[in-house]
Amino acid sequence: MFFRNKFLFRQYAIMEAAVLDDRHAEFIASFGGYNIMAIVTLQQLSGDGHIRRLTVRPK
């Protein structure tokens, strides 16, 4: 809930998202004026295709 509110109130932002393949995507995250390149890796999907677990790390 804490992080969801940060995105909703525009304290964090995601820019230039790009899907690399069916398990990876990359984006630029903006945190308080700093821009960080990040990569997302899908770890688990539910049976109906919803994301159950993912990892976000700096690139």
CHARMM-style PDB file with segment names, atoms N, HN, CA, C and O in Angstrom:
ATOM      1  N   MET     1       0.824  -1.192   0.000  1.00  0.00      PROA
ATOM      2  CA  MET     1       0.000   0.000   0.000  1.00  0.00      PROA
ATOM      3  C   MET     1       0.874   1.264   0.000  1.00  0.00      PROA
ATOM      4  O   MET     1       0.563   2.237  -0.687  1.00  0.00      PROA
ATOM      5  N   PHE     2       1.962   1.242   0.772  1.00  0.00      PROA
ATOM      6  HN  PHE     2       2.214   0.451   1.330  1.00  0.00      PROA
ATOM      7  CA  PHE     2       2.860   2.397   0.847  1.00  0.00      PROA
ATOM      8  C   PHE     2       3.395   2.763  -0.540  1.00  0.00      PROA
ATOM      9  O   PHE     2       3.313   3.920  -0.952  1.00  0.00      PROA
ATOM     10  N   PHE     3       3.942   1.775  -1.262  1.00  0.00      PROA
ATOM     11  HN  PHE     3       4.008   0.835  -0.928  1.00  0.00      PROA
ATOM     12  CA  PHE     3       4.518   2.046  -2.569  1.00  0.00      PROA
ATOM     13  C   PHE     3       3.442   2.385  -3.599  1.00  0.00      PROA
ATOM     14  O   PHE     3       3.679   3.207  -4.483  1.00  0.00      PROA
ATOM     15  N   ARG     4       2.271   1.770  -3.502  1.00  0.00      PROA
ATOM     16  HN  ARG     4       2.078   1.102  -2.783  1.00  0.00      PROA
ATOM     17  CA  ARG     4       1.176   2.109  -4.420  1.00  0.00      PROA
ATOM     18  C   ARG     4       0.824   3.582  -4.268  1.00  0.00      PROA
ATOM     19  O   ARG     4       0.615   4.269  -5.268  1.00  0.00      PROA
ATOM     20  N   ASN     5       0.753   4.079  -3.039  1.00  0.00      PROA
ATOM     21  HN  ASN     5       0.923   3.521  -2.227  1.00  0.00      PROA
ATOM     22  CA  ASN     5       0.437   5.488  -2.812  1.00  0.00      PROA
ATOM     23  C   ASN     5       1.532   6.404  -3.344  1.00  0.00      PROA
ATOM     24  O   ASN     5       1.235   7.501  -3.818  1.00  0.00      PROA
ATOM     25  N   LYS     6       2.787   5.979  -3.278  1.00  0.00      PROA
ATOM     26  HN  LYS     6       3.029   5.088  -2.893  1.00  0.00      PROA
ATOM     27  CA  LYS     6       3.880   6.787  -3.821  1.00  0.00      PROA
ATOM     28  C   LYS     6       3.706   6.981  -5.326  1.00  0.00      PROA
ATOM     29  O   LYS     6       3.942   8.076  -5.838  1.00  0.00      PROA
ATOM     30  N   PHE     7       3.294   5.923  -6.044  1.00  0.00      PROA
ATOM     31  HN  PHE     7       3.103   5.034  -5.628  1.00  0.00      PROA
ATOM     32  CA  PHE     7       3.064   6.047  -7.481  1.00  0.00      PROA
ATOM     33  C   PHE     7       1.821   6.885  -7.750  1.00  0.00      PROA
ATOM     34  O   PHE     7       1.823   7.716  -8.658  1.00  0.00      PROA
ATOM     35  N   LEU     8       0.764   6.679  -6.977  1.00  0.00      PROA
ATOM     36  HN  LEU     8       0.762   6.004  -6.239  1.00  0.00      PROA
ATOM     37  CA  LEU     8      -0.467   7.422  -7.206  1.00  0.00      PROA
ATOM     38  C   LEU     8      -0.290   8.913  -6.974  1.00  0.00      PROA
ATOM     39  O   LEU     8      -0.890   9.728  -7.676  1.00  0.00      PROA
ATOM     40  N   PHE     9       0.536   9.278  -5.987  1.00  0.00      PROA
ATOM     41  HN  PHE     9       1.023   8.616  -5.417  1.00  0.00      PROA
ATOM     42  CA  PHE     9       0.740  10.698  -5.678  1.00  0.00      PROA
ATOM     43  C   PHE     9       1.967  11.273  -6.382  1.00  0.00      PROA
ATOM     44  O   PHE     9       2.455  12.344  -6.022  1.00  0.00      PROA
ATOM     45  N   ARG    10       2.470  10.535  -7.412  1.00  0.00      PROA
ATOM     46  HN  ARG    10       2.074   9.665  -7.705  1.00  0.00      PROA
ATOM     47  CA  ARG    10       3.514  11.006  -8.319  1.00  0.00      PROA
ATOM     48  C   ARG    10       4.851  11.273  -7.645  1.00  0.00      PROA
ATOM     49  O   ARG    10       5.608  12.120  -8.120  1.00  0.00      PROA
ATOM     50  N   GLN    11       5.169  10.585  -6.558  1.00  0.00      PROA
ATOM     51  HN  GLN    11       4.554   9.898  -6.172  1.00  0.00      PROA
ATOM     52  CA  GLN    11       6.487  10.715  -5.968  1.00  0.00      PROA
ATOM     53  C   GLN    11       7.486   9.795  -6.674  1.00  0.00      PROA
ATOM     54  O   GLN    11       8.684  10.078  -6.689  1.00  0.00      PROA
ATOM     55  N   TYR    12       7.004   8.705  -7.252  1.00  0.00      PROA
ATOM     56  HN  TYR    12       6.031   8.475  -7.240  1.00  0.00      PROA
ATOM     57  CA  TYR    12       7.809   7.804  -8.074  1.00  0.00      PROA
ATOM     58  C   TYR    12       7.167   7.769  -9.451  1.00  0.00      PROA
ATOM     59  O   TYR    12       5.949   7.888  -9.581  1.00  0.00      PROA
ATOM     60  N   ALA    13       7.987   7.607 -10.469  1.00  0.00      PROA
ATOM     61  HN  ALA    13       8.976   7.511 -10.364  1.00  0.00      PROA
ATOM     62  CA  ALA    13       7.445   7.535 -11.825  1.00  0.00      PROA
ATOM     63  C   ALA    13       8.228   6.509 -12.634  1.00  0.00      PROA
ATOM     64  O   ALA    13       9.412   6.282 -12.385  1.00  0.00      PROA
ATOM     65  N   ILE    14       7.559   5.892 -13.603  1.00  0.00      PROA
ATOM     66  HN  ILE    14       6.597   6.076 -13.805  1.00  0.00      PROA
ATOM     67  CA  ILE    14       8.177   4.957 -14.527  1.00  0.00      PROA
ATOM     68  C   ILE    14       8.074   5.558 -15.923  1.00  0.00      PROA
ATOM     69  O   ILE    14       6.997   5.959 -16.364  1.00  0.00      PROA
ATOM     70  N   MET    15       9.225   5.615 -16.616  1.00  0.00      PROA
ATOM     71  HN  MET    15      10.100   5.289 -16.257  1.00  0.00      PROA
ATOM     72  CA  MET    15       9.256   6.204 -17.950  1.00  0.00      PROA
ATOM     73  C   MET    15       9.919   5.244 -18.928  1.00  0.00      PROA
ATOM     74  O   MET    15      10.732   4.409 -18.530  1.00  0.00      PROA
ATOM     75  N   GLU    16       9.581   5.359 -20.178  1.00  0.00      PROA
ATOM     76  HN  GLU    16       8.921   6.037 -20.501  1.00  0.00      PROA
ATOM     77  CA  GLU    16      10.210   4.624 -21.277  1.00  0.00      PROA
ATOM     78  C   GLU    16      10.286   3.115 -21.039  1.00  0.00      PROA
ATOM     79  O   GLU    16      11.338   2.504 -21.226  1.00  0.00      PROA
ATOM     80  N   ALA    17       9.187   2.532 -20.635  1.00  0.00      PROA
ATOM     81  HN  ALA    17       8.333   3.029 -20.484  1.00  0.00      PROA
ATOM     82  CA  ALA    17       9.150   1.077 -20.416  1.00  0.00      PROA
ATOM     83  C   ALA    17       9.226   0.346 -21.750  1.00  0.00      PROA
ATOM     84  O   ALA    17       8.615   0.755 -22.737  1.00  0.00      PROA
ATOM     85  N   ALA    18       9.992  -0.749 -21.761  1.00  0.00      PROA
ATOM     86  HN  ALA    18      10.488  -1.082 -20.959  1.00  0.00      PROA
ATOM     87  CA  ALA    18      10.148  -1.555 -22.977  1.00  0.00      PROA
ATOM     88  C   ALA    18      10.179  -3.028 -22.593  1.00  0.00      PROA
ATOM     89  O   ALA    18      10.914  -3.422 -21.688  1.00  0.00      PROA
ATOM     90  N   VAL    19       9.385  -3.841 -23.276  1.00  0.00      PROA
ATOM     91  HN  VAL    19       8.787  -3.521 -24.012  1.00  0.00      PROA
ATOM     92  CA  VAL    19       9.364  -5.282 -23.042  1.00  0.00      PROA
ATOM     93  C   VAL    19      10.499  -5.897 -23.850  1.00  0.00      PROA
ATOM     94  O   VAL    19      10.594  -5.683 -25.059  1.00  0.00      PROA
ATOM     95  N   LEU    20      11.370  -6.668 -23.174  1.00  0.00      PROA
ATOM     96  HN  LEU    20      11.293  -6.841 -22.192  1.00  0.00      PROA
ATOM     97  CA  LEU    20      12.509  -7.300 -23.837  1.00  0.00      PROA
ATOM     98  C   LEU    20      12.154  -8.672 -24.380  1.00  0.00      PROA
ATOM     99  O   LEU    20      12.532  -9.020 -25.499  1.00  0.00      PROA
ATOM    100  N   ASP    21      11.429  -9.452 -23.589  1.00  0.00      PROA
ATOM    101  HN  ASP    21      11.122  -9.169 -22.680  1.00  0.00      PROA
ATOM    102  CA  ASP    21      10.931 -10.765 -24.008  1.00  0.00      PROA
ATOM    103  C   ASP    21       9.767 -11.124 -23.093  1.00  0.00      PROA
ATOM    104  O   ASP    21       9.262 -10.256 -22.381  1.00  0.00      PROA
ATOM    105  N   ASP    22       9.328 -12.379 -23.094  1.00  0.00      PROA
ATOM    106  HN  ASP    22       9.738 -13.084 -23.673  1.00  0.00      PROA
ATOM    107  CA  ASP    22       8.137 -12.747 -22.309  1.00  0.00      PROA
ATOM    108  C   ASP    22       8.388 -12.759 -20.801  1.00  0.00      PROA
ATOM    109  O   ASP    22       7.426 -12.882 -20.042  1.00  0.00      PROA
ATOM    110  N   ARG    23       9.615 -12.638 -20.334  1.00  0.00      PROA
ATOM    111  HN  ARG    23      10.397 -12.537 -20.951  1.00  0.00      PROA
ATOM    112  CA  ARG    23       9.940 -12.648 -18.905  1.00  0.00      PROA
ATOM    113  C   ARG    23      10.654 -11.396 -18.408  1.00  0.00      PROA
ATOM    114  O   ARG    23      10.822 -11.233 -17.200  1.00  0.00      PROA
ATOM    115  N   HSD    24      11.082 -10.501 -19.312  1.00  0.00      PROA
ATOM    116  HN  HSD    24      10.945 -10.633 -20.294  1.00  0.00      PROA
ATOM    117  CA  HSD    24      11.883  -9.346 -18.919  1.00  0.00      PROA
ATOM    118  C   HSD    24      11.369  -8.053 -19.550  1.00  0.00      PROA
ATOM    119  O   HSD    24      10.870  -8.039 -20.675  1.00  0.00      PROA
ATOM    120  N   ALA    25      11.510  -6.967 -18.783  1.00  0.00      PROA
ATOM    121  HN  ALA    25      11.915  -6.979 -17.869  1.00  0.00      PROA
ATOM    122  CA  ALA    25      11.212  -5.625 -19.276  1.00  0.00      PROA
ATOM    123  C   ALA    25      12.194  -4.668 -18.617  1.00  0.00      PROA
ATOM    124  O   ALA    25      12.757  -4.974 -17.566  1.00  0.00      PROA
ATOM    125  N   GLU    26      12.394  -3.526 -19.226  1.00  0.00      PROA
ATOM    126  HN  GLU    26      11.936  -3.277 -20.079  1.00  0.00      PROA
ATOM    127  CA  GLU    26      13.252  -2.516 -18.619  1.00  0.00      PROA
ATOM    128  C   GLU    26      12.549  -1.173 -18.660  1.00  0.00      PROA
ATOM    129  O   GLU    26      11.671  -0.945 -19.492  1.00  0.00      PROA
ATOM    130  N   PHE    27      12.943  -0.284 -17.752  1.00  0.00      PROA
ATOM    131  HN  PHE    27      13.657  -0.469 -17.076  1.00  0.00      PROA
ATOM    132  CA  PHE    27      12.331   1.032 -17.676  1.00  0.00      PROA
ATOM    133  C   PHE    27      13.257   1.971 -16.931  1.00  0.00      PROA
ATOM    134  O   PHE    27      14.237   1.546 -16.319  1.00  0.00      PROA
ATOM    135  N   ILE    28      12.935   3.251 -16.992  1.00  0.00      PROA
ATOM    136  HN  ILE    28      12.140   3.597 -17.490  1.00  0.00      PROA
ATOM    137  CA  ILE    28      13.635   4.256 -16.198  1.00  0.00      PROA
ATOM    138  C   ILE    28      12.705   4.622 -15.044  1.00  0.00      PROA
ATOM    139  O   ILE    28      11.556   5.007 -15.257  1.00  0.00      PROA
ATOM    140  N   ALA    29      13.215   4.497 -13.822  1.00  0.00      PROA
ATOM    141  HN  ALA    29      14.148   4.184 -13.648  1.00  0.00      PROA
ATOM    142  CA  ALA    29      12.447   4.853 -12.629  1.00  0.00      PROA
ATOM    143  C   ALA    29      12.943   6.198 -12.120  1.00  0.00      PROA
ATOM    144  O   ALA    29      14.150   6.430 -12.046  1.00  0.00      PROA
ATOM    145  N   SER    30      12.036   7.067 -11.776  1.00  0.00      PROA
ATOM    146  HN  SER    30      11.056   6.879 -11.836  1.00  0.00      PROA
ATOM    147  CA  SER    30      12.385   8.381 -11.247  1.00  0.00      PROA
ATOM    148  C   SER    30      12.001   8.426  -9.767  1.00  0.00      PROA
ATOM    149  O   SER    30      10.831   8.270  -9.416  1.00  0.00      PROA
ATOM    150  N   PHE    31      12.991   8.642  -8.907  1.00  0.00      PROA
ATOM    151  HN  PHE    31      13.941   8.769  -9.192  1.00  0.00      PROA
ATOM    152  CA  PHE    31      12.786   8.705  -7.465  1.00  0.00      PROA
ATOM    153  C   PHE    31      13.328  10.030  -6.960  1.00  0.00      PROA
ATOM    154  O   PHE    31      14.543  10.209  -6.877  1.00  0.00      PROA
ATOM    155  N   GLY    32      12.472  10.935  -6.632  1.00  0.00      PROA
ATOM    156  HN  GLY    32      11.485  10.790  -6.700  1.00  0.00      PROA
ATOM    157  CA  GLY    32      12.894  12.202  -6.047  1.00  0.00      PROA
ATOM    158  C   GLY    32      13.911  12.968  -6.880  1.00  0.00      PROA
ATOM    159  O   GLY    32      14.840  13.562  -6.332  1.00  0.00      PROA
ATOM    160  N   GLY    33      13.745  12.961  -8.191  1.00  0.00      PROA
ATOM    161  HN  GLY    33      12.990  12.479  -8.636  1.00  0.00      PROA
ATOM    162  CA  GLY    33      14.645  13.711  -9.050  1.00  0.00      PROA
ATOM    163  C   GLY    33      15.799  12.902  -9.617  1.00  0.00      PROA
ATOM    164  O   GLY    33      16.499  13.384 -10.508  1.00  0.00      PROA
ATOM    165  N   TYR    34      16.020  11.685  -9.129  1.00  0.00      PROA
ATOM    166  HN  TYR    34      15.451  11.293  -8.406  1.00  0.00      PROA
ATOM    167  CA  TYR    34      17.062  10.805  -9.653  1.00  0.00      PROA
ATOM    168  C   TYR    34      16.442   9.810 -10.625  1.00  0.00      PROA
ATOM    169  O   TYR    34      15.377   9.260 -10.346  1.00  0.00      PROA
ATOM    170  N   ASN    35      17.081   9.576 -11.744  1.00  0.00      PROA
ATOM    171  HN  ASN    35      17.946  10.023 -11.971  1.00  0.00      PROA
ATOM    172  CA  ASN    35      16.610   8.593 -12.717  1.00  0.00      PROA
ATOM    173  C   ASN    35      17.506   7.358 -12.654  1.00  0.00      PROA
ATOM    174  O   ASN    35      18.731   7.469 -12.691  1.00  0.00      PROA
ATOM    175  N   ILE    36      16.887   6.180 -12.558  1.00  0.00      PROA
ATOM    176  HN  ILE    36      15.892   6.090 -12.527  1.00  0.00      PROA
ATOM    177  CA  ILE    36      17.600   4.918 -12.425  1.00  0.00      PROA
ATOM    178  C   ILE    36      17.072   3.955 -13.476  1.00  0.00      PROA
ATOM    179  O   ILE    36      15.861   3.764 -13.586  1.00  0.00      PROA
ATOM    180  N   MET    37      17.965   3.345 -14.249  1.00  0.00      PROA
ATOM    181  HN  MET    37      18.949   3.499 -14.159  1.00  0.00      PROA
ATOM    182  CA  MET    37      17.572   2.317 -15.217  1.00  0.00      PROA
ATOM    183  C   MET    37      17.331   1.032 -14.428  1.00  0.00      PROA
ATOM    184  O   MET    37      18.163   0.640 -13.610  1.00  0.00      PROA
ATOM    185  N   ALA    38      16.202   0.380 -14.669  1.00  0.00      PROA
ATOM    186  HN  ALA    38      15.526   0.698 -15.334  1.00  0.00      PROA
ATOM    187  CA  ALA    38      15.843  -0.830 -13.929  1.00  0.00      PROA
ATOM    188  C   ALA    38      15.395  -1.925 -14.895  1.00  0.00      PROA
ATOM    189  O   ALA    38      14.964  -1.651 -16.015  1.00  0.00      PROA
ATOM    190  N   ILE    39      15.507  -3.163 -14.437  1.00  0.00      PROA
ATOM    191  HN  ILE    39      15.857  -3.385 -13.527  1.00  0.00      PROA
ATOM    192  CA  ILE    39      15.046  -4.310 -15.217  1.00  0.00      PROA
ATOM    193  C   ILE    39      14.110  -5.146 -14.345  1.00  0.00      PROA
ATOM    194  O   ILE    39      14.355  -5.331 -13.153  1.00  0.00      PROA
ATOM    195  N   VAL    40      13.052  -5.640 -14.945  1.00  0.00      PROA
ATOM    196  HN  VAL    40      12.853  -5.489 -15.913  1.00  0.00      PROA
ATOM    197  CA  VAL    40      12.050  -6.459 -14.255  1.00  0.00      PROA
ATOM    198  C   VAL    40      12.138  -7.882 -14.796  1.00  0.00      PROA
ATOM    199  O   VAL    40      12.223  -8.095 -16.005  1.00  0.00      PROA
ATOM    200  N   THR    41      12.115  -8.850 -13.885  1.00  0.00      PROA
ATOM    201  HN  THR    41      12.045  -8.677 -12.902  1.00  0.00      PROA
ATOM    202  CA  THR    41      12.098 -10.257 -14.263  1.00  0.00      PROA
ATOM    203  C   THR    41      10.880 -10.909 -13.632  1.00  0.00      PROA
ATOM    204  O   THR    41      10.729 -10.882 -12.410  1.00  0.00      PROA
ATOM    205  N   LEU    42      10.005 -11.496 -14.448  1.00  0.00      PROA
ATOM    206  HN  LEU    42      10.128 -11.517 -15.441  1.00  0.00      PROA
ATOM    207  CA  LEU    42       8.839 -12.213 -13.924  1.00  0.00      PROA
ATOM    208  C   LEU    42       9.303 -13.534 -13.330  1.00  0.00      PROA
ATOM    209  O   LEU    42       9.990 -14.312 -13.991  1.00  0.00      PROA
ATOM    210  N   GLN    43       8.928 -13.785 -12.087  1.00  0.00      PROA
ATOM    211  HN  GLN    43       8.370 -13.153 -11.549  1.00  0.00      PROA
ATOM    212  CA  GLN    43       9.309 -15.007 -11.403  1.00  0.00      PROA
ATOM    213  C   GLN    43       8.192 -16.049 -11.428  1.00  0.00      PROA
ATOM    214  O   GLN    43       8.439 -17.229 -11.677  1.00  0.00      PROA
ATOM    215  N   GLN    44       6.952 -15.598 -11.164  1.00  0.00      PROA
ATOM    216  HN  GLN    44       6.752 -14.639 -10.961  1.00  0.00      PROA
ATOM    217  CA  GLN    44       5.807 -16.510 -11.118  1.00  0.00      PROA
ATOM    218  C   GLN    44       4.578 -15.837 -11.712  1.00  0.00      PROA
ATOM    219  O   GLN    44       4.328 -14.652 -11.491  1.00  0.00      PROA
ATOM    220  N   LEU    45       3.824 -16.612 -12.461  1.00  0.00      PROA
ATOM    221  HN  LEU    45       4.026 -17.575 -12.640  1.00  0.00      PROA
ATOM    222  CA  LEU    45       2.526 -16.173 -12.969  1.00  0.00      PROA
ATOM    223  C   LEU    45       1.460 -17.114 -12.415  1.00  0.00      PROA
ATOM    224  O   LEU    45       1.722 -18.297 -12.200  1.00  0.00      PROA
ATOM    225  N   SER    46       0.274 -16.595 -12.187  1.00  0.00      PROA
ATOM    226  HN  SER    46       0.061 -15.633 -12.362  1.00  0.00      PROA
ATOM    227  CA  SER    46      -0.834 -17.435 -11.746  1.00  0.00      PROA
ATOM    228  C   SER    46      -1.384 -18.204 -12.947  1.00  0.00      PROA
ATOM    229  O   SER    46      -1.009 -17.939 -14.089  1.00  0.00      PROA
ATOM    230  N   GLY    47      -2.254 -19.134 -12.684  1.00  0.00      PROA
ATOM    231  HN  GLY    47      -2.559 -19.350 -11.757  1.00  0.00      PROA
ATOM    232  CA  GLY    47      -2.852 -19.925 -13.754  1.00  0.00      PROA
ATOM    233  C   GLY    47      -3.619 -19.095 -14.768  1.00  0.00      PROA
ATOM    234  O   GLY    47      -3.709 -19.468 -15.938  1.00  0.00      PROA
ATOM    235  N   ASP    48      -4.178 -17.962 -14.325  1.00  0.00      PROA
ATOM    236  HN  ASP    48      -4.105 -17.659 -13.375  1.00  0.00      PROA
ATOM    237  CA  ASP    48      -4.938 -17.109 -15.245  1.00  0.00      PROA
ATOM    238  C   ASP    48      -4.088 -15.975 -15.836  1.00  0.00      PROA
ATOM    239  O   ASP    48      -4.624 -15.061 -16.462  1.00  0.00      PROA
ATOM    240  N   GLY    49      -2.761 -16.034 -15.637  1.00  0.00      PROA
ATOM    241  HN  GLY    49      -2.325 -16.777 -15.128  1.00  0.00      PROA
ATOM    242  CA  GLY    49      -1.862 -15.079 -16.274  1.00  0.00      PROA
ATOM    243  C   GLY    49      -1.535 -13.830 -15.483  1.00  0.00      PROA
ATOM    244  O   GLY    49      -0.828 -12.962 -15.996  1.00  0.00      PROA
ATOM    245  N   HSD    50      -2.021 -13.697 -14.243  1.00  0.00      PROA
ATOM    246  HN  HSD    50      -2.595 -14.402 -13.826  1.00  0.00      PROA
ATOM    247  CA  HSD    50      -1.687 -12.538 -13.417  1.00  0.00      PROA
ATOM    248  C   HSD    50      -0.301 -12.720 -12.805  1.00  0.00      PROA
ATOM    249  O   HSD    50       0.124 -13.845 -12.543  1.00  0.00      PROA
ATOM    250  N   ILE    51       0.398 -11.618 -12.580  1.00  0.00      PROA
ATOM    251  HN  ILE    51       0.053 -10.704 -12.793  1.00  0.00      PROA
ATOM    252  CA  ILE    51       1.728 -11.666 -11.975  1.00  0.00      PROA
ATOM    253  C   ILE    51       1.586 -11.979 -10.491  1.00  0.00      PROA
ATOM    254  O   ILE    51       0.882 -11.278  -9.764  1.00  0.00      PROA
ATOM    255  N   ARG    52       2.261 -13.037 -10.050  1.00  0.00      PROA
ATOM    256  HN  ARG    52       2.833 -13.606 -10.641  1.00  0.00      PROA
ATOM    257  CA  ARG    52       2.274 -13.397  -8.630  1.00  0.00      PROA
ATOM    258  C   ARG    52       3.555 -12.922  -7.968  1.00  0.00      PROA
ATOM    259  O   ARG    52       3.538 -12.528  -6.802  1.00  0.00      PROA
ATOM    260  N   ARG    53       4.681 -12.952  -8.703  1.00  0.00      PROA
ATOM    261  HN  ARG    53       4.695 -13.272  -9.650  1.00  0.00      PROA
ATOM    262  CA  ARG    53       5.957 -12.541  -8.139  1.00  0.00      PROA
ATOM    263  C   ARG    53       6.853 -12.004  -9.248  1.00  0.00      PROA
ATOM    264  O   ARG    53       6.924 -12.575 -10.336  1.00  0.00      PROA
ATOM    265  N   LEU    54       7.537 -10.899  -8.959  1.00  0.00      PROA
ATOM    266  HN  LEU    54       7.479 -10.435  -8.075  1.00  0.00      PROA
ATOM    267  CA  LEU    54       8.502 -10.351  -9.908  1.00  0.00      PROA
ATOM    268  C   LEU    54       9.655  -9.724  -9.139  1.00  0.00      PROA
ATOM    269  O   LEU    54       9.532  -9.401  -7.958  1.00  0.00      PROA
ATOM    270  N   THR    55      10.773  -9.559  -9.828  1.00  0.00      PROA
ATOM    271  HN  THR    55      10.874  -9.822 -10.787  1.00  0.00      PROA
ATOM    272  CA  THR    55      11.960  -8.945  -9.240  1.00  0.00      PROA
ATOM    273  C   THR    55      12.298  -7.706 -10.045  1.00  0.00      PROA
ATOM    274  O   THR    55      12.332  -7.743 -11.275  1.00  0.00      PROA
ATOM    275  N   VAL    56      12.550  -6.595  -9.337  1.00  0.00      PROA
ATOM    276  HN  VAL    56      12.523  -6.565  -8.338  1.00  0.00      PROA
ATOM    277  CA  VAL    56      12.979  -5.355  -9.956  1.00  0.00      PROA
ATOM    278  C   VAL    56      14.364  -5.044  -9.397  1.00  0.00      PROA
ATOM    279  O   VAL    56      14.564  -5.049  -8.182  1.00  0.00      PROA
ATOM    280  N   ARG    57      15.322  -4.773 -10.291  1.00  0.00      PROA
ATOM    281  HN  ARG    57      15.160  -4.769 -11.278  1.00  0.00      PROA
ATOM    282  CA  ARG    57      16.678  -4.459  -9.857  1.00  0.00      PROA
ATOM    283  C   ARG    57      17.279  -3.395 -10.771  1.00  0.00      PROA
ATOM    284  O   ARG    57      16.841  -3.234 -11.910  1.00  0.00      PROA
ATOM    285  N   PRO    58      18.273  -2.676 -10.280  1.00  0.00      PROA
ATOM    286  CA  PRO    58      18.956  -1.705 -11.151  1.00  0.00      PROA
ATOM    287  C   PRO    58      19.667  -2.419 -12.276  1.00  0.00      PROA
ATOM    288  O   PRO    58      20.129  -3.548 -12.111  1.00  0.00      PROA
ATOM    289  N   LYS    59      19.756  -1.776 -13.402  1.00  0.00      PROA
ATOM    290  HN  LYS    59      19.381  -0.858 -13.536  1.00  0.00      PROA
ATOM    291  CA  LYS    59      20.437  -2.382 -14.549  1.00  0.00      PROA
ATOM    292  C   LYS    59      21.854  -1.878 -14.637  1.00  0.00      PROA
ATOM    293  OT1 LYS    59      22.594  -2.271 -15.538  1.00  0.00      PROA
TER     294      LYS     59
END
